[in-house]
Amino acid sequence: MNTVETRVQGLVEKLRQQDCRITPQRLAILYTLAASHNHPSVDQIFEKVKGDFPTTSIATVYKTISLLKGMGELIEFSFGDGSNHYDGRDPSPHPHFICQVCRRIDDIDIPELAHLSHHLVEGRDYRINALHVNAWGICPACQAAAKQKKA
């Protein structure tokens, strides 16, 4: 079983434990989140799912996102204007690069950060519920576009 399938099955099991219905539309939302490497917004998820299930409502996407957030199964990126983006593929703490121009969000693999939580609590009475390490800047594509505008 591939990682997307494994992730979706885990989410389905957790939703069932919460007595949530697993409709074809909700399953499509789960697959979209689990397979996405680009950290989609609600609108992007809705457009993708609506292609296969035209009767899907955006409320179904919002409700599913809300359920998953409540279970700690999503990382939410807020841009302050309501256009939040989500990492449903890997909700474990890991760093991201976020472009301030196009809002592209990339996962960054830094193995040394995997032990950061342990180092923060070692010898202290802290309990960490969430850890977010994000770098904000300008992605290569936006840098190149800015150089072309100047030229």
N, C-alpha and C positions, 0 to 999 in steps of 0.2 A: 504494500500500500504506500503511495507516495505521501509526501509531507502535507500537501494540500488536503488530500483525502483524510489523512490522520487528524489534521487540525479541525476539519469540518465535523468529523465524527465526534471528536472531543467536545466541540461546541454544542452539537445536537444533544449529546448526553447531559451536559450541564443545563441546557434549556429545558429538557424533559424533567430534570430534577426540580426545576422551578415551576413545573406544571404548565409549561408553554407549549402551544401547538406548533408543530413543525409542518408548515404549509410549503408547497412548492416555491412560492415567492420568498418565504423566509429562508429556505434552503439555498436559493439562488443568491440571496444577499450574503449568506455565510460563505458560499463559494467565492463570491466576488471579493470579499474581505480577505479570505485565506490565501487567495491566489495573487493578490495585488502587491506589487512591489513599489507602486507609486503613491501610496497613502491617499486614497480617494476621499473626496467630499461626499456629503449626502447626495447632492445633485448628480455627481458622477456615478455613484452606486445606483441611484434611481434610474438613470438613463441606460445603464448597462442591463439591469434586471428587466426594465420595461421592454427592451428589445425582444426578450424571450417570453415575457409575461405581461402583455399590454394592459391587463386590468390591475396591475400592481399600483398601489397608491403610495405617494411619498410618505404618508403617515406610517405605513408599514415599515419603511426604511428607518424613519425616526424612532419608532417603537423598538425595533430590533437593535438599533444602535444604543438606545437607552438601556435595554436589558443587558447587553454585552458590557457596557460601561459599568453598570451596577455590579456585575460579576467580576470586574477587573480583567476582562478579556479583550480590551481595546486600549490603545494609547491615543489620546485626543490631542490634536494640535490646534490651538485657537489663534486666529489672526485678529481677533477683536472686532470683526465686522460680521460675525455670524457664519463665515465660510470655513467652518472647522474641517479638518482632515483627520483621517483615522488610520492607525496601524492595527489591523486585525490579524495580520499574518503572524506577528511575533510580539505579544504583549509584555514579554519580559523586559526588564530595564536594559536598554542599549542606546548608544548615542546616535544622533541624527544630525545631518547638515540640512539647514532650511534656508532656501534662497529667499531673500527679502524682496526680490523683484518679481519673479514668476511663481513663487511659493512652492517650487519643487522641493520635495523632501526625500533625502537619500539616507539609507541606513549606513552607518559607519562601523566597521569591524575593528575594534580595539580590544584585543583579548585581556590586556592588563586591567581594563575597567570592570571586568567580571568580578573582581575581588574588592571593588571599591566599597560596597555596602559592609562587607566584613571588617574592613579597616576603619570605617567610620564608627562602628559600634564596639569594636574590640576594647575592652577595659572600661566601657562606659555603660550607662543604663539606658541608652537610646534604643528605641524600636523604630525601624524604618519601614514605612508602609509603601512608599513609592520613591523612586530615584530617577531623575531625568537629567541627562547630560545632552544638551543640544548646542550646536554651533550655528550661529546666524551669520549670513554673509551673502555673497553673490556667486551664483553657479557659473561654470565656464561658458555656457551658452549665452547667458545674459551679459557676461563680460565681453564676449566676442561681438554681440549685437551693439553694445555701447561703443566699442571701438569703431565699428563700421559706420555708426551715426556720426562720429567725430570726423571720420575721413572724408 
